[in-house]
Amino acid sequence: MSDHPGTSDTPDPLDGFDEIIDAETTRDPDLAVIEAGSRTLRTQGGPPQADVPARPEDPEVDRALREVEAELATRWGETKLEPSVSRIAALMDLLGEPQRSYPSIHITGTNGKTSTARMIEALLGAFELRTGRYTSPHVQSVTERISLDGAPISAERFIETYQDIKPYIEMVDASQEYRLSFFEVLTGMAYAAFADAPVDVAVVEVGMGGSWDATNVIDGDVAVITPIGLDHTDRLGNTTGEIAGEKGGVIKQGATVILAQQPVDAAQVLLKKAVDVDATVAREGLEFGVTARQIAVGGQMLTLRGLGGEYEEVYLPLHGAHQAHNAAVALAAVEAFFGVGAQRAQPLDIDTVRKAFAAVSSPGRLEVVRRSPTVVLDAAHNPPGAEATAEAVREAFDFSRLIGVVGASGDKNVRGLLEAFEPIFAEVVVTQNSSHRAMDADELAAIAVEVFGEDRVQVEPRLPEALEAAITLAEEEGEFAGGGVLVTGSVITVGEARLLLGKG
């Protein structure tokens, strides 16, 4: 995590935001509005330079990328679904089943999927495997979703991949009742890009659920299930057990299942599914887990118990107990991929493991983007995620007064999210991001007043003004008093704030 201390000589990043928004909001918010706001290759290129890529500098490349984004924007967005893998399966058939040309690790769950995927990717890369990673949603650029060797693919490669498979997409569109969705096309692009690279292993995060998620045309050698909570209940079920039934669809015949700590009903469903398909299960708290953790500068120091033994003095540059648990899950997944605990008993090389974890980043997850006052971004968007974030803030930051900036999506449990943050926010500034899914600021404010009381709620419908108001409130404590700002509620809100505050 890099910090950007504010100084009086630094240009105000809020200047010009209106022009950026005006230029971007004619495009689909899922694609564009956030942007307003083989070992040889790795050796030659060095480590990844950017987790969150900016717009292409070449005007022609930027124009071509915008054309692709515009075409993708004509398709169903990620919130409109027809639960079936028939369309993506048809596309894979026409492309020659690229997703079967490499082994894969498939990740589902409610919270922690992207951070866990990034940790798995870092570990595999440290052991000199060429990786492909597919995650969602993106923080600022759609190209973030498809990564090779730990870095988002270039805009040029993104465009080329789309153009390569476009004729096959059109063939599937013509033969199916519904056209391929935005997410289905991106999934097809990821699988094709991984085969073309080629990668040694793909790390794939589901979009929603598991059984009928577009990613589920792979047969993951390792299935990872992060903690399950209540989210997307209108599509996945009203209990964690019902939701587990959908997410358990990623568990395939003979696979190894890495199971994070789960509610009892979810664990029962997942264990039954594993037995039904003769899968091997490793459970957090039994076969692997976090043995010890201590707060460290910029993160935490961990002792992890893996499938092959204990790993001491592992530095993780991320905050919060939840990230420590994600690290334990990621380590067990990579051990399982290498056969540790099954074919071999010895642990992975400890120095390589330490090196990998020390290099992990996860943009928009308790990310510090400014000092004086400190501004932290976190993409928590449901009550379980908010509870984990609130706990991590208490542990890792010594704020004397914390101001919240919250912009949420209308389809989320906003009351539960606000209730999780109420104990740590002195005041909250409610706002809305530029997505069509955003909850109206006044509607959000009405709920916030019920949770916080009228005196602790301020309404600023536009995010630039919300950030400015929150920073002003935090500064009332004085330069050295420890005031801070936490921007949260949605990945989209965090992505826009990240751009406004000079990141990406």
Secondary structure as UniProt FT lines:
FT   TURN            8..9
FT   TURN            13..16
FT   HELIX           17..24
FT   TURN            25..26
FT   TURN            29..32
FT   HELIX           33..36
FT   HELIX           39..45
FT   HELIX           59..72
FT   TURN            73..74
FT   TURN            78..79
FT   HELIX           86..94
FT   TURN            95..96
FT   HELIX           98..100
FT   STRAND          104..108
FT   HELIX           113..126
FT   TURN            127..128
FT   STRAND          131..134
FT   HELIX           142..145
FT   STRAND          146..148
FT   TURN            149..150
FT   STRAND          151..152
FT   HELIX           155..175
FT   HELIX           182..196
FT   TURN            197..198
FT   STRAND          201..205
FT   TURN            211..212
FT   HELIX           214..217
FT   STRAND          222..225
FT   HELIX           233..236
FT   HELIX           240..247
FT   HELIX           248..250
FT   TURN            253..254
FT   STRAND          256..259
FT   HELIX           264..276
FT   TURN            277..278
FT   STRAND          280..284
FT   TURN            285..287
FT   STRAND          288..296
FT   TURN            297..298
FT   STRAND          299..305
FT   STRAND          310..316
FT   HELIX           321..337
FT   TURN            338..339
FT   TURN            341..343
FT   HELIX           350..358
FT   TURN            363..364
FT   STRAND          367..371
FT   TURN            372..373
FT   STRAND          374..377
FT   HELIX           383..396
FT   STRAND          401..406
FT   TURN            410..411
FT   HELIX           414..421
FT   TURN            422..424
FT   STRAND          427..430
FT   TURN            436..437
FT   HELIX           441..452
FT   HELIX           454..456
FT   STRAND          457..459
FT   HELIX           463..475
FT   TURN            476..477
FT   TURN            479..480
FT   STRAND          483..488
FT   HELIX           491..500
FT   TURN            501..502
//
